[in-house]
Amino acid sequence: WLRQVLATPDMVPTIVAHELVHYQQKISNAALLPHALTEGSADFIAEMLTGGNFNSHVHAWVNAEPGREAMLWEEFQRDMKANDSKPWFSPPDVKVRPKDLGYYMGYRIAQAYYETHADKQAAIAAILTMKDPERFLRESGYAERMNRSAP
């Protein structure tokens, strides 16, 4: 995992940006939804700042198969209120599913929120200071987008 994340030294600014986002976040991440939003939104903002994403291998895995994101969204909806986020961050068999799919889901929700709002500075402020993960998810429009794209 560490080799994938730190593939080259040029990822260091991305990791620093990601961790600085966490410094500003104040939500508890015990349940899956807040945990995914905490990590994924940090990835999203870090990528905007640096152009890098140390979880690009997870994005590539999801995007390698049409419909995989929709399938993951279905699973995520069932699991998102659970206090066990481990299957989404450290699954038992990484040959079947990569680690850190929770980052991906949180990233996509944060990205949808940003894209949905005309005032981009306000959107970034909302991403950094979110306090109500369920409301943030609703306001992102991600669920509706994914439900429309489901077969």
C-alpha positions in Angstrom: 0.0 0.0 0.0 2.7 2.4 1.0 4.6 1.8 -2.3 1.4 2.6 -4.3 0.8 5.8 -2.3 4.4 7.0 -2.3 5.3 5.8 -5.7 7.5 8.8 -6.3 8.6 11.8 -4.2 6.4 14.1 -6.3 3.4 12.7 -4.3 4.7 14.3 -1.1 2.9 17.6 -1.7 -0.4 15.8 -2.4 -0.1 13.9 0.9 0.7 17.1 2.8 -2.2 18.8 1.2 -4.5 15.9 2.0 -3.4 16.0 5.7 -3.8 19.7 5.9 -7.4 19.3 4.8 -7.9 17.0 7.7 -6.6 19.7 10.0 -9.6 21.8 9.0 -12.2 19.1 9.2 -14.2 18.8 12.4 -16.6 15.8 11.7 -16.5 12.6 13.6 -15.7 9.7 11.2 -16.9 6.7 13.2 -19.5 5.6 10.7 -18.8 4.8 7.0 -20.3 7.9 5.5 -18.4 10.5 7.5 -15.2 8.4 7.3 -15.5 8.2 3.5 -16.3 12.0 3.3 -13.4 12.9 5.5 -10.9 10.9 3.5 -12.4 11.4 0.0 -12.9 15.2 0.4 -9.3 15.5 1.5 -8.3 13.6 -1.6 -10.5 15.8 -3.8 -9.1 19.1 -2.4 -5.5 17.8 -2.4 -5.9 16.9 -6.1 -7.3 20.4 -6.9 -4.3 21.9 -5.1 -1.5 19.7 -6.5 -2.9 17.9 -9.5 -2.0 14.5 -7.8 -4.0 11.8 -6.3 -2.3 9.1 -4.3 -5.4 6.9 -4.7 -5.4 7.1 -8.5 -5.0 3.3 -8.5 -8.4 3.0 -6.8 -10.0 5.3 -9.4 -8.4 3.3 -12.1 -9.8 0.0 -10.6 -13.3 1.4 -10.4 -13.2 2.9 -13.9 -11.8 -0.2 -15.4 -15.2 -1.9 -15.5 -18.4 -0.2 -16.8 -21.0 -0.1 -14.1 -18.6 -0.8 -11.2 -19.2 2.7 -9.6 -22.9 2.1 -9.7 -22.5 -1.3 -8.1 -20.2 0.2 -5.4 -22.8 2.9 -4.8 -25.5 0.3 -4.2 -23.3 -1.4 -1.6 -22.2 1.9 -0.1 -25.8 2.9 0.5 -26.5 -0.3 2.4 -23.3 0.1 4.5 -23.0 3.9 5.0 -24.6 4.1 8.5 -22.6 1.2 9.8 -20.0 1.8 12.4 -17.7 -0.6 10.6 -15.9 1.1 7.7 -13.2 -1.5 7.6 -14.5 -3.3 4.5 -14.3 0.0 2.6 -10.8 0.9 3.7 -9.1 -2.5 4.5 -11.0 -5.3 2.9 -10.1 -8.9 3.8 -9.0 -9.8 0.2 -7.2 -7.0 -1.7 -7.0 -9.3 -4.8 -10.8 -9.0 -5.1 -11.2 -5.4 -4.0 -8.5 -2.8 -3.5 -8.0 -1.0 -0.2 -9.4 2.5 0.2 -12.6 2.3 -1.8 -14.1 4.5 0.9 -11.7 7.3 -0.3 -13.1 6.9 -3.8 -16.8 7.1 -2.7 -16.1 10.2 -0.5 -14.1 11.8 -3.4 -17.0 11.3 -5.8 -19.5 12.7 -3.4 -17.3 15.8 -2.7 -16.7 16.2 -6.5 -20.4 16.0 -7.2 -21.0 18.7 -4.5 -18.4 20.9 -6.0 -19.7 20.5 -9.5 -23.3 21.1 -8.4 -22.6 24.5 -6.8 -22.1 27.6 -8.9 -20.1 29.4 -6.1 -16.9 27.3 -6.1 -15.3 29.1 -3.2 -18.4 28.5 -1.1 -18.4 24.9 -2.2 -14.9 24.4 -1.1 -15.6 26.1 2.3 -18.6 23.7 2.7 -16.5 20.7 1.9 -13.9 21.7 4.4 -16.3 22.6 7.2 -19.1 20.0 6.7 -20.8 19.0 9.9 -23.8 17.0 8.7 -22.6 14.2 6.3 -26.2 13.1 5.4 -27.1 16.6 4.4 -23.9 17.0 2.5 -24.6 13.8 0.6 -28.2 15.0 -0.2 -26.9 18.4 -1.4 -24.2 16.9 -3.5 -26.7 15.3 -5.9 -24.5 12.2 -6.1 -27.2 9.8 -5.0 -29.6 11.1 -7.7 -26.9 11.0 -10.3 -26.1 7.4 -9.5 -29.7 6.3 -9.2 -30.4 7.7 -12.7 -27.4 5.9 -14.1 -28.3 2.5 -12.5 -29.5 -0.1 -15.0 
